[in-house]
Amino acid sequence: MNKVLSDWRAIAVFVGPALLLYTCIVLIPIFWSLGLTAYEGSPITGFRLVGAENFIRLIHDATFFKALWFGTRYALFVSAGQVIFGLLLALMYAFYLKKTSALVRTLVFLPVVLPTVAVAQMVSKLFAIVPQYGLINSALHAVHLDSLVQAWLGQGSTAFWIIAAMDIWKAMGFYAILLYTGLVEIPEETIEAARLDGAQGWSLARFVVLPLLAPITVASLIFSLNGTLKVFDSIMALTGGGPGNATTPLTLLFYRTSFTYSEYGYGSTLALTLALQCLIVTLLIFWRARKSGA
Amino acid sequence: MHKNIRFTALTALLVLITVAGAQSKKVVFLSGQNEDVGYTRIISELARDYQKQHPNVSYEYQNNTTDMTQKLQLLAGSNNLPTLYSIGEPSLLQQLYAKGEIVDLEQTFKKLGIYNQLNPVAVDINKKLEGGKLLGLPLELNIEGVWYNKKVFADNGIREPKTWDEMLSAAEKFKQKGIQPFSASGDQGWPLTRLLGGYAERYYGADAMDRVKAGTLKLTDPGFVQAAATVQDMGKKGYFGQGVNTVDYDTAVDAFLQGKAAMFYMGSWELRNFNDPKRNQIGAGNIGFFNLPAVKGGKGTMSDWSINTGLVVAMNQKQNDAALGEWMKYVFSNYGTRSMSELGALTGFKVSKMPATVPALTTMTQRKLNSAKKGYLWFEGYFSPKATSLSQKNVQLLVTGDMTPEDFLGQLQNGK
């Protein structure tokens, strides 16, 4: 077997097709986009070299910083929610529901496979105010809390929490399953031994289960952060980044900059900052994990 | 001998197929509008009639449900523009024309001998928008203003306002009585910026946006600030109803047509819904129409109207050949008459035969259109795609009070 795997022809056959595909649809566009940061224009108007102009503009762009801040805030909050709720669910599956957890697992996992646009439609109806009150506003109205009836998705302050809640709800089932597989991997004897030593409930979780689960928790965090930093579909479907640009993360901003404003160069520059942000976050988590693992 | 005949027959057949193949043409119309309403319906009907007589010219309608500007940019970038398409950004239209992608309709129509089918007023407005060239088909001829519920006005003793202040005090009265003063789609944004632009036109006169374009007037000048502050105030006082930013276009139309709002700023293209008894529950006879009223000390008057020829529909120069010419001759010679008889719609094409009965509301609108002394374009008519997008997105923050008028206009002045 070793002989086969050290043969470069075998490697080429195994890796080649995937690498070729990856190069064509991921690497080349990435470098292309990187090159575009030094240009400005669009396929219609043509491109002209502008040097570092896009980067200078970036530093002075208040909209960019607003989007960066919104995206970061959203990512931290939603990733924390996804992993924490995922972990709680996993603990519940493993220690409370045990063998009967299959049904609950399936139900909690269901939103993961639903199309985001469908979920967003449902949520926007829940929080609707026109043409008629959605469930939330109707409920508030029914208990005479009319002062709380509001356009939940029409104002930046409340829209943020609704988008966050939707994305946590939608993805927590996935992280629950991921962490659950980690939990069932923990040898029964270890837990038994800890119990005999008097560890129970919270102390069992804190000193035995969570440390053993750390590698998979880190993996979940990386998955989750990279997903939430690059959030696009749920916000596009729920608020379109509005009102104004109150719920616009970097992804939506560079999409709009490139394809609506026809500024492909500046759009690529914005995209680059997001790529860097993702890279830094991933490296940070790896570094932390390695340090605590050593 | 036999072989020879068979060979000749085969060759003849092959040649025939090749000729037919060379002449066969596909006309594709891409629009964001549903196929069964308004101009898309008429074009599609005429194109299908034509296809019946000329099977080699087939027709396909494509309904675009995503952002049109983005879609067109991508199609243009990959050299795949359809034959006819709606295009919302005048500046994108100019760019495509400069690249030789768009038909100069004046030239082509003159060459085809159908230029006389066009209404000169519609041609003028169109040219104004498109840098002096006729690049868009004037498939509609619209005026915009405030439609109102006559019964609600009469019940509250309110007459058509002549000044902006009168309009606002009427709105205040409606609000006190628990009637929503205006129906507007904040989700679309433009129905709100239209009010802002309209106010500025009354303040500076009908050439306000031309002067902004020429640089002799700035969007940050006092008239615009006052306009933005007025619209913001209307929003903050709740004149647009609850959750205006989540109201989409159809919801806004229905709110007015179901009697839930007293006034509705909109273009005359909505006549087709006003004239539809299924959609219009307050009755066509119950709808009145006035122009945006005057502003104190302003230069504009109520005989200046916001006029446009609808969303620009351009044609693809790369497909502009003899076969398309014949198709255009047929479709556009019949377009005006068919629109009037089937939809009662006003277009930029001449009507050769007036139908026996035209809805009263249409006739009234036509009269107002004929009385217009000056026409002006909508607020974002001359803006770049970026400024247009900023204007229609940020106005949501303006009406909720989350953005100041100065900030709103400053961003537009910079992005213009």
Chai-1 contact restraints between the chains, C-beta under 6 A:
chainA,res_idxA,chainB,res_idxB,connection_type,confidence,min_distance_angstrom,max_distance_angstrom,comment,restraint_id
A,P43,B,G77,contact,1.0,0.0,6.0,A-B,restraint_1
A,I44,B,A76,contact,1.0,0.0,6.0,A-B,restraint_2
A,I44,B,Q95,contact,1.0,0.0,6.0,A-B,restraint_3
A,T45,B,Q95,contact,1.0,0.0,6.0,A-B,restraint_4
A,I129,B,Q242,contact,1.0,0.0,6.0,A-B,restraint_5
A,I129,B,G243,contact,1.0,0.0,6.0,A-B,restraint_6
A,V130,B,G243,contact,1.0,0.0,6.0,A-B,restraint_7
A,V130,B,V247,contact,1.0,0.0,6.0,A-B,restraint_8
A,V130,B,T251,contact,1.0,0.0,6.0,A-B,restraint_9
A,P131,B,T251,contact,1.0,0.0,6.0,A-B,restraint_10
A,A151,B,G243,contact,1.0,0.0,6.0,A-B,restraint_11
A,A151,B,T246,contact,1.0,0.0,6.0,A-B,restraint_12
A,L153,B,T246,contact,1.0,0.0,6.0,A-B,restraint_13
A,G154,B,G243,contact,1.0,0.0,6.0,A-B,restraint_14
A,G154,B,N245,contact,1.0,0.0,6.0,A-B,restraint_15
A,G154,B,T246,contact,1.0,0.0,6.0,A-B,restraint_16
A,G242,B,Q396,contact,1.0,0.0,6.0,A-B,restraint_17
A,P243,B,N245,contact,1.0,0.0,6.0,A-B,restraint_18
A,P243,B,Q396,contact,1.0,0.0,6.0,A-B,restraint_19
A,P243,B,L397,contact,1.0,0.0,6.0,A-B,restraint_20
A,G244,B,K393,contact,1.0,0.0,6.0,A-B,restraint_21
A,G244,B,N394,contact,1.0,0.0,6.0,A-B,restraint_22
A,G244,B,Q396,contact,1.0,0.0,6.0,A-B,restraint_23
A,G244,B,L397,contact,1.0,0.0,6.0,A-B,restraint_24
A,F259,B,Q70,contact,1.0,0.0,6.0,A-B,restraint_25
A,F259,B,Q73,contact,1.0,0.0,6.0,A-B,restraint_26
A,T260,B,T69,contact,1.0,0.0,6.0,A-B,restraint_27
A,T260,B,Q70,contact,1.0,0.0,6.0,A-B,restraint_28
A,T260,B,P385,contact,1.0,0.0,6.0,A-B,restraint_29
A,T260,B,S389,contact,1.0,0.0,6.0,A-B,restraint_30
A,Y261,B,P385,contact,1.0,0.0,6.0,A-B,restraint_31
A,Y261,B,K386,contact,1.0,0.0,6.0,A-B,restraint_32
